[in-house]
């Protein structure tokens, strides 16, 4: 049976030369790094359970502020864990090998269109979220500043933490803006290529 133009051709595979094969295969050196992050994820699970048990054991002893700080600590652990998941799954999918999760009911929604730029923006937003939790805890504990109660924070420390959080936000905005400019330039180049291609066909006629 002859092939028609609508019949999909099988993908052609060709062996790489030794040097390109070595360079391309070096991506697997990142595998132990991602396995190490999975181990770190397990450590965070243990830390979460430890903090949760500490909160439960002192549920009737803690003040409202202490309970709020403990809950914020749990949220902080969860957000860092989410960051680890994004780095492990997104980084492996982008830089090492495909996970082939298409059609899986638990496939993350963001993984279908993940690339290096999207991953950078998502990581920046996750870091801002983590920094926000730390800053909120600082503001709650800094209520003792200027009073008789002892506090672990100074006015200078609170100021610098706020400045660093603002820098995180500006950095994320800058990354998103540069990524948008890059996408616009890519789209413009693609449209220009289609336009030149169409003009070339018109010139032949």
Backbone as CSV, one residue per row, in Angstrom:
resi,resn,N_x,N_y,N_z,CA_x,CA_y,CA_z,C_x,C_y,C_z
1,UNK,0.850,-1.188,0.000,0.000,0.000,0.000,0.882,1.232,0.000
2,UNK,0.620,2.143,-0.910,1.444,3.341,-1.014,1.017,4.359,0.018
3,UNK,1.971,5.168,0.413,1.687,6.196,1.394,1.003,7.367,0.737
4,UNK,-0.018,7.879,1.350,-0.677,9.101,0.878,-0.109,10.284,1.639
5,UNK,-0.311,11.518,1.164,0.207,12.681,1.889,-0.338,12.799,3.308
6,UNK,-1.522,12.189,3.574,-2.114,12.310,4.905,-1.572,11.257,5.876
7,UNK,-0.834,10.281,5.370,-0.315,9.227,6.235,0.889,9.748,7.006
8,UNK,0.837,9.724,8.349,1.980,10.238,9.121,3.190,9.336,8.958
9,UNK,4.322,9.946,8.721,5.562,9.193,8.580,6.155,8.928,9.965
10,UNK,6.775,7.772,10.145,7.389,7.494,11.448,8.550,8.445,11.690
11,UNK,8.777,8.831,12.942,9.884,9.740,13.227,11.218,9.095,12.882
12,UNK,12.045,9.866,12.223,13.361,9.359,11.823,14.321,9.494,12.989
13,UNK,15.087,8.444,13.231,16.093,8.469,14.291,17.458,8.245,13.658
14,UNK,18.415,8.993,14.135,19.761,8.841,13.596,20.739,8.915,14.762
15,UNK,21.827,8.142,14.681,22.786,8.124,15.790,23.553,9.439,15.873
16,UNK,23.778,9.879,17.102,24.567,11.082,17.306,26.045,10.746,17.244
17,UNK,26.816,11.731,16.874,28.262,11.566,16.926,28.705,11.495,18.390
18,UNK,29.888,10.960,18.657,30.300,10.726,20.058,30.272,11.977,20.928
19,UNK,30.824,13.098,20.422,30.878,14.304,21.253,29.480,14.847,21.543
20,UNK,28.609,15.037,20.518,27.236,15.463,20.848,26.506,14.484,21.752
21,UNK,26.741,13.177,21.572,26.096,12.189,22.440,26.558,12.358,23.883
22,UNK,27.857,12.632,24.081,28.388,12.839,25.428,27.797,14.093,26.054
23,UNK,27.740,15.186,25.268,27.218,16.448,25.796,25.739,16.312,26.131
24,UNK,24.968,15.713,25.213,23.531,15.571,25.443,23.247,14.606,26.592
25,UNK,24.054,13.551,26.692,23.856,12.581,27.767,24.252,13.105,29.136
26,UNK,25.039,14.201,29.159,25.475,14.742,30.452,24.314,15.286,31.269
27,UNK,23.147,15.456,30.637,21.988,15.949,31.389,21.596,14.973,32.493
28,UNK,21.935,13.691,32.333,21.578,12.693,33.348,22.390,12.864,34.623
29,UNK,23.436,13.694,34.569,24.173,13.979,35.795,23.314,14.745,36.797
30,UNK,22.221,15.353,36.313,21.329,16.067,37.220,20.417,15.123,38.001
31,UNK,20.323,13.879,37.579,19.418,12.940,38.243,19.691,12.810,39.736
32,UNK,20.968,12.648,40.186,21.195,12.579,41.642,20.758,13.851,42.366
33,UNK,20.817,14.999,41.665,20.393,16.247,42.299,18.897,16.222,42.601
34,UNK,18.108,15.748,41.637,16.662,15.677,41.856,16.303,14.615,42.889
35,UNK,17.061,13.511,42.907,16.835,12.500,43.950,17.144,13.097,45.327
36,UNK,18.203,13.908,45.398,18.524,14.578,46.659,17.417,15.518,47.104
37,UNK,16.779,16.211,46.144,15.663,17.089,46.495,14.459,16.280,46.994
38,UNK,14.285,15.064,46.449,13.206,14.201,46.946,13.483,13.803,48.402
39,UNK,14.751,13.523,48.722,15.120,13.223,50.112,14.835,14.437,50.997
40,UNK,15.177,15.648,50.494,14.894,16.869,51.250,13.393,17.041,51.472
41,UNK,12.591,16.639,50.473,11.133,16.685,50.624,10.694,15.798,51.787
42,UNK,11.305,14.608,51.907,10.992,13.728,53.024,11.362,14.349,54.358
43,UNK,12.492,15.072,54.400,12.889,15.752,55.634,11.852,16.804,56.013
44,UNK,11.311,17.509,55.022,10.295,18.521,55.304,8.995,17.881,55.803
45,UNK,8.689,16.680,55.332,7.518,15.969,55.851,7.710,15.674,57.344
46,UNK,8.915,15.207,57.707,9.202,14.942,59.121,9.113,16.233,59.931
47,UNK,9.660,17.335,59.389,9.603,18.617,60.091,8.162,19.074,60.277
48,UNK,7.325,18.893,59.244,5.918,19.293,59.339,5.216,18.510,60.446
49,UNK,5.423,17.190,60.469,4.779,16.366,61.500,5.268,16.744,62.893
50,UNK,6.543,17.084,63.007,7.098,17.500,64.306,6.438,18.802,64.766
51,UNK,6.343,19.800,63.855,5.726,21.076,64.205,4.234,20.903,64.505
52,UNK,3.568,20.025,63.749,2.145,19.777,63.986,1.925,19.147,65.360
53,UNK,2.769,18.187,65.728,2.646,17.562,67.042,2.922,18.571,68.158
54,UNK,3.907,19.448,67.923,4.215,20.488,68.916,3.017,21.420,69.109
55,UNK,2.347,21.773,68.008,1.163,22.628,68.105,0.024,21.906,68.828
56,UNK,-0.169,20.640,68.502,-1.248,19.870,69.128,-0.994,19.693,70.628
57,UNK,0.259,19.452,70.997,0.585,19.208,72.407,0.398,20.464,73.250
58,UNK,0.529,21.631,72.653,0.417,22.887,73.396,-0.822,23.682,72.978
59,UNK,-1.819,22.988,72.462,-3.009,23.683,71.967,-3.715,24.465,73.076
60,UNK,-3.664,23.969,74.327,-4.347,24.637,75.427,-3.426,25.572,76.207
61,UNK,-2.129,25.556,75.869,-1.163,26.401,76.579,-0.803,27.655,75.787
62,UNK,-0.799,27.546,74.483,-0.378,28.663,73.637,-1.424,29.769,73.628
63,UNK,-0.936,30.986,73.470,-1.834,32.117,73.233,-2.262,32.117,71.764
64,UNK,-3.195,33.006,71.436,-3.666,33.086,70.048,-2.523,33.451,69.104
65,UNK,-1.650,34.360,69.559,-0.521,34.761,68.719,0.448,33.610,68.507
66,UNK,0.709,32.830,69.547,1.619,31.683,69.413,1.036,30.633,68.474
67,UNK,-0.281,30.405,68.546,-0.913,29.443,67.638,-0.839,29.946,66.204
68,UNK,-1.050,31.264,66.025,-0.972,31.829,64.684,0.430,31.677,64.107
69,UNK,1.444,31.923,64.920,2.823,31.778,64.459,3.135,30.320,64.123
70,UNK,2.610,29.387,64.923,2.840,27.964,64.650,2.172,27.557,63.342
71,UNK,0.945,28.043,63.111,0.246,27.720,61.860,0.978,28.325,60.672
72,UNK,1.475,29.552,60.821,2.256,30.165,59.738,3.526,29.364,59.460
73,UNK,4.111,28.794,60.523,5.272,27.929,60.321,4.919,26.691,59.507
74,UNK,3.728,26.107,59.770,3.272,24.949,58.987,3.037,25.340,57.532
75,UNK,2.418,26.508,57.323,2.185,26.970,55.952,3.509,27.197,55.239
76,UNK,4.487,27.728,55.970,5.808,27.960,55.392,6.425,26.654,54.915
77,UNK,6.319,25.596,55.729,6.858,24.285,55.344,6.150,23.762,54.102
78,UNK,4.821,23.925,54.038,4.058,23.446,52.882,4.462,24.195,51.615
79,UNK,4.641,25.515,51.709,4.998,26.302,50.522,6.395,25.956,50.021
80,UNK,7.310,25.726,50.948,8.652,25.294,50.530,8.573,23.913,49.892
81,UNK,7.717,23.048,50.417,7.523,21.726,49.826,6.946,21.844,48.414
82,UNK,5.984,22.770,48.225,5.451,23.002,46.882,6.537,23.488,45.936
83,UNK,7.418,24.349,46.438,8.538,24.824,45.625,9.441,23.661,45.210
84,UNK,9.681,22.743,46.151,10.497,21.569,45.831,9.841,20.724,44.736
85,UNK,8.511,20.554,44.818,7.808,19.766,43.809,7.953,20.413,42.436
86,UNK,7.798,21.742,42.375,7.936,22.439,41.095,9.333,22.280,40.520
87,UNK,10.340,22.389,41.386,11.721,22.248,40.911,11.989,20.818,40.458
88,UNK,11.521,19.830,41.240,11.798,18.429,40.904,11.082,18.030,39.618
89,UNK,9.760,18.234,39.584,8.971,17.784,38.432,9.256,18.647,37.207
90,UNK,9.144,19.973,37.374,9.357,20.865,36.241,10.785,20.850,35.737
91,UNK,11.750,20.821,36.651,13.142,20.798,36.241,13.519,19.514,35.523
92,UNK,13.052,18.379,36.027,13.339,17.101,35.375,12.712,17.050,33.987
93,UNK,11.442,17.514,33.895,10.739,17.511,32.612,11.421,18.435,31.608
94,UNK,11.952,19.564,32.076,12.528,20.565,31.174,13.959,20.236,30.792
95,UNK,14.765,19.783,31.751,16.198,19.696,31.517,16.735,18.268,31.411
96,UNK,15.963,17.263,31.817,16.502,15.898,31.811,15.755,15.016,30.821
97,UNK,14.493,14.677,31.110,13.765,13.755,30.244,12.274,13.946,30.440
98,UNK,11.503,13.580,29.419,10.044,13.673,29.496,9.500,12.657,30.492
99,UNK,8.477,13.085,31.243,7.828,12.179,32.186,6.679,11.410,31.554
100,UNK,6.203,11.880,30.385,5.112,11.219,29.655,3.884,11.010,30.551
101,UNK,3.407,12.119,31.129,2.240,12.067,32.007,0.944,12.430,31.295
102,UNK,0.993,12.612,29.973,-0.213,12.999,29.243,-1.321,11.975,29.467
103,UNK,-2.498,12.468,29.863,-3.626,11.592,30.108,-3.706,11.066,31.521
104,UNK,-2.659,11.265,32.320,-2.694,10.798,33.705,-3.623,11.704,34.506
105,UNK,-4.512,11.128,35.337,-5.474,11.970,36.067,-4.821,12.937,37.041
106,UNK,-3.615,12.639,37.498,-2.933,13.504,38.465,-1.875,14.386,37.824
107,UNK,-1.885,14.499,36.497,-0.891,15.350,35.832,-1.098,16.801,36.252
108,UNK,-0.046,17.488,36.725,-0.199,18.898,37.102,-0.619,19.744,35.898
109,UNK,-1.538,20.687,36.138,-2.061,21.515,35.049,-0.962,22.335,34.403
110,UNK,-0.011,22.818,35.210,1.024,23.703,34.690,2.111,22.945,33.928
111,UNK,2.158,21.610,34.086,3.243,20.852,33.466,3.073,20.736,31.958
112,UNK,1.826,20.888,31.454,1.590,20.719,30.017,2.229,21.819,29.195
113,UNK,2.460,22.992,29.781,3.066,24.089,29.023,4.310,24.625,29.730
114,UNK,4.985,23.754,30.483,6.156,24.218,31.208,7.354,24.310,30.283
115,UNK,8.142,25.357,30.458,9.441,25.493,29.819,10.338,26.271,30.772
116,UNK,11.553,26.579,30.332,12.492,27.237,31.241,11.970,28.592,31.712
117,UNK,11.347,29.358,30.814,10.839,30.687,31.182,9.676,30.581,32.157
118,UNK,8.712,29.690,31.859,7.571,29.507,32.757,8.039,29.025,34.119
119,UNK,9.015,28.121,34.134,9.517,27.592,35.395,10.163,28.699,36.225
120,UNK,10.924,29.594,35.565,11.555,30.694,36.288,10.511,31.593,36.939
121,UNK,9.452,31.916,36.201,8.423,32.797,36.737,7.689,32.134,37.893
122,UNK,7.357,30.848,37.753,6.657,30.137,38.819,7.523,30.035,40.072
123,UNK,8.816,29.792,39.889,9.710,29.722,41.038,9.822,31.080,41.721
124,UNK,9.880,32.150,40.905,9.952,33.498,41.480,8.700,33.804,42.294
125,UNK,7.531,33.426,41.778,6.290,33.660,42.511,6.238,32.824,43.789
126,UNK,6.752,31.597,43.731,6.773,30.752,44.929,7.692,31.344,45.992
127,UNK,8.831,31.876,45.568,9.765,32.495,46.521,9.125,33.719,47.164
128,UNK,8.374,34.499,46.371,7.666,35.659,46.932,6.645,35.205,47.971
129,UNK,5.926,34.118,47.681,4.957,33.602,48.646,5.621,33.180,49.945
130,UNK,6.758,32.488,49.845,7.484,32.060,51.044,7.987,33.276,51.821
131,UNK,8.524,34.259,51.088,9.009,35.478,51.741,7.868,36.230,52.422
132,UNK,6.669,36.188,51.816,5.511,36.861,52.422,5.151,36.220,53.758
133,UNK,5.205,34.875,53.812,4.903,34.193,55.076,5.924,34.582,56.141
134,UNK,7.211,34.601,55.772,8.250,34.986,56.733,8.048,36.424,57.197
135,UNK,7.693,37.311,56.259,7.490,38.716,56.615,6.280,38.876,57.526
136,UNK,5.223,38.107,57.270,4.037,38.171,58.129,4.369,37.708,59.543
137,UNK,5.137,36.634,59.657,5.565,36.174,60.984,6.402,37.232,61.677
138,UNK,7.264,37.896,60.895,8.097,38.956,61.475,7.241,40.098,61.987
139,UNK,6.238,40.516,61.207,5.374,41.615,61.628,4.601,41.262,62.896
140,UNK,4.171,39.990,62.997,3.425,39.580,64.188,4.326,39.608,65.423
141,UNK,5.530,39.044,65.276,6.442,39.007,66.417,7.031,40.374,66.725
142,UNK,7.113,41.232,65.710,7.700,42.558,65.917,6.764,43.482,66.667
143,UNK,5.575,43.004,67.006,4.667,43.826,67.789,5.215,44.151,69.162
144,UNK,6.225,43.373,69.582,6.823,43.629,70.896,7.860,44.739,70.868
145,UNK,8.180,45.251,69.682,9.171,46.317,69.591,8.665,47.558,70.326
146,UNK,9.521,48.120,71.136,9.169,49.327,71.864,8.363,49.062,73.124
147,UNK,8.082,47.801,73.442,7.335,47.472,74.651,8.258,46.740,75.625
148,UNK,7.687,46.372,76.746,8.504,45.686,77.763,8.802,44.250,77.374
149,UNK,7.978,43.669,76.473,8.186,42.281,76.073,9.458,42.158,75.236
150,UNK,10.124,41.018,75.396,11.318,40.770,74.600,10.922,40.320,73.195
151,UNK,11.718,40.707,72.234,11.447,40.348,70.845,12.743,39.891,70.190
152,UNK,12.615,38.939,69.254,13.784,38.453,68.529,14.165,39.360,67.370
153,UNK,13.421,40.427,67.148,13.637,41.284,65.991,13.976,42.698,66.432
154,UNK,14.738,43.363,65.595,15.041,44.774,65.790,14.402,45.570,64.661
155,UNK,14.311,46.880,64.868,13.732,47.718,63.826,14.540,47.627,62.538
156,UNK,15.855,47.574,62.660,16.710,47.451,61.474,16.484,46.125,60.770
157,UNK,16.342,45.032,61.544,16.103,43.725,60.941,14.787,43.667,60.199
158,UNK,13.737,44.240,60.790,12.435,44.273,60.122,12.511,45.095,58.841
159,UNK,13.219,46.230,58.913,13.347,47.086,57.730,14.057,46.349,56.596
160,UNK,15.161,45.671,56.920,15.905,44.965,55.879,15.118,43.790,55.316
161,UNK,14.356,43.110,56.156,13.531,42.013,55.651,12.465,42.532,54.699
162,UNK,11.889,43.705,55.009,10.904,44.310,54.116,11.556,44.724,52.796
163,UNK,12.758,45.277,52.871,13.469,45.681,51.645,13.773,44.461,50.781
164,UNK,14.235,43.380,51.412,14.559,42.169,50.649,13.301,41.599,49.992
165,UNK,12.177,41.618,50.713,10.916,41.141,50.130,10.516,41.996,48.932
166,UNK,10.709,43.304,49.037,10.409,44.196,47.906,11.317,43.897,46.717
167,UNK,12.575,43.592,46.990,13.508,43.236,45.908,13.056,41.956,45.220
168,UNK,12.574,40.977,46.000,12.041,39.740,45.410,10.891,40.055,44.445
169,UNK,9.985,40.945,44.885,8.840,41.291,44.047,9.305,41.979,42.763
170,UNK,10.216,42.938,42.880,10.720,43.644,41.697,11.462,42.685,40.765
171,UNK,12.186,41.740,41.335,12.892,40.754,40.509,11.911,39.901,39.722
172,UNK,10.824,39.460,40.380,9.816,38.656,39.688,9.150,39.452,38.577
173,UNK,8.856,40.731,38.847,8.264,41.584,37.811,9.240,41.748,36.644
174,UNK,10.517,41.930,36.953,11.518,42.056,35.896,11.642,40.794,35.059
175,UNK,11.638,39.620,35.711,11.717,38.351,34.973,10.510,38.195,34.052
176,UNK,9.305,38.504,34.586,8.101,38.380,33.769,8.127,39.361,32.589
177,UNK,8.631,40.575,32.821,8.682,41.579,31.752,9.660,41.166,30.657
178,UNK,10.843,40.690,31.063,11.831,40.237,30.075,11.298,39.045,29.294
179,UNK,10.610,38.126,29.986,10.031,36.974,29.305,8.960,37.414,28.309
180,UNK,8.168,38.427,28.676,7.137,38.932,27.763,7.778,39.565,26.533
181,UNK,8.852,40.343,26.738,9.555,40.944,25.596,10.126,39.861,24.687
182,UNK,10.669,38.799,25.294,11.226,37.704,24.502,10.146,37.009,23.684
183,UNK,8.977,36.786,24.298,7.873,36.152,23.567,7.378,37.032,22.427
184,UNK,7.308,38.353,22.673,6.877,39.267,21.618,7.865,39.261,20.454
185,UNK,9.172,39.236,20.773,10.185,39.203,19.721,10.102,37.905,18.931
186,UNK,9.837,36.796,19.625,9.709,35.513,18.933,8.496,35.502,18.010
187,UNK,7.368,36.032,18.513,6.158,36.100,17.687,6.362,37.004,16.484
188,UNK,7.055,38.117,16.687,7.313,39.042,15.572,8.195,38.380,14.516
189,UNK,9.231,37.652,14.961,10.103,36.951,14.023,9.337,35.866,13.270
190,UNK,8.420,35.181,13.964,7.629,34.143,13.310,6.697,34.752,12.266
191,UNK,6.055,35.876,12.625,5.176,36.538,11.652,5.962,37.051,10.452
192,UNK,7.167,37.580,10.717,8.013,38.067,9.622,8.417,36.920,8.712
193,UNK,8.723,35.759,9.303,9.083,34.609,8.493,7.924,34.132,7.636
194,UNK,6.709,34.097,8.211,5.533,33.709,7.425,5.270,34.701,6.301
195,UNK,5.476,35.996,6.602,5.243,37.030,5.596,6.224,36.886,4.431
196,UNK,7.512,36.682,4.763,8.512,36.508,3.708,8.258,35.234,2.914
197,UNK,7.815,34.177,3.627,7.521,32.917,2.932,6.365,33.091,1.940
198,UNK,5.323,33.832,2.417,4.183,34.082,1.536,4.572,34.951,0.344
199,UNK,5.422,35.966,0.575,5.880,36.820,-0.525,6.733,36.025,-1.509
200,UNK,7.508,35.083,-0.996,8.313,34.251,-1.884,7.470,33.394,-2.799
201,UNK,6.391,32.836,-2.223,5.486,32.047,-3.069,4.768,32.924,-4.065
202,UNK,4.407,34.163,-3.662,3.730,35.064,-4.576,4.642,35.477,-5.713
203,UNK,5.951,35.650,-5.420,6.886,36.048,-6.451,7.065,34.953,-7.500
204,UNK,6.985,33.674,-7.082,7.136,32.585,-8.036,5.984,32.577,-9.026
205,UNK,4.784,32.988,-8.555,3.643,33.018,-9.467,3.774,34.183,-10.422
